[in-house]
């Protein structure tokens, strides 16, 4: 089992810390033994990557990254019994017992908020992964809110970390470069007198398709199709309905039930641009796709 040390910060603003022996200050320690230590990639999809680590008698550690335009990483320390008071927390990289002579190294200071799980995001979460990859134990240290004269130390074991981390890294590389918010409201366009989307819009629809295919919480698709004013009212209405029907069938082919797809064909009604110009007509030949999802 890894040997833990008490972290005492003399100057919180600059993270000046001393490493004292366990005999100096009593601490309750939570960390998996080498035999207990396990890491698992619990979610591996183009929409989300999640790696978890059980901390016996305490809870679970989770690293999560989601599809989006920007690279992101969140760490959550999920506690079986959330703290009853907000606490300042020291996050320190501890050497494993097979690293004689190596010192504890401060990573950052954060707060764990009352009745919430512990959270570390962005660069500091990446730093934690880096420390684990090098065999060290990222460790949280804070005053026990129930016993003010005692400290709590929660460590992440680096034992059995490497193989799941490699799988997690591959998952990160395969995340879609856009999020639900990026495709939840989309306007696509048609060529004249055609029920096929133009080439740029087909590529955009492919992005929506990828997201819908891998997501299990898309529960509503709204389709509103429009035409320009070229031709008669009935012709434009019929064209608009064909466009709507074709997209409805397309989304049904992705596994969405028909009662979750709402379709409206407006024909040449509700133009958003001047139908007397080619650019205006191009803007009016459109479909607006709105996606809804279950909020948990």
Secondary structure as UniProt FT lines:
FT   STRAND          6..11
FT   TURN            12..15
FT   STRAND          16..20
FT   TURN            22..24
FT   STRAND          27..30
FT   TURN            34..36
FT   STRAND          39..44
FT   STRAND          48..55
FT   TURN            56..58
FT   STRAND          59..66
FT   STRAND          74..79
FT   STRAND          87..94
FT   TURN            97..98
FT   TURN            100..101
FT   STRAND          105..112
FT   TURN            114..115
FT   STRAND          118..121
FT   HELIX           123..133
FT   TURN            134..135
FT   STRAND          137..143
FT   TURN            148..149
FT   STRAND          151..155
FT   TURN            159..160
FT   HELIX           162..173
FT   HELIX           180..183
FT   STRAND          185..190
FT   TURN            192..193
FT   HELIX           199..214
FT   STRAND          218..225
FT   HELIX           233..253
FT   TURN            254..255
FT   HELIX           258..260
FT   STRAND          261..265
FT   TURN            267..268
FT   TURN            275..276
FT   HELIX           278..284
FT   STRAND          286..293
//
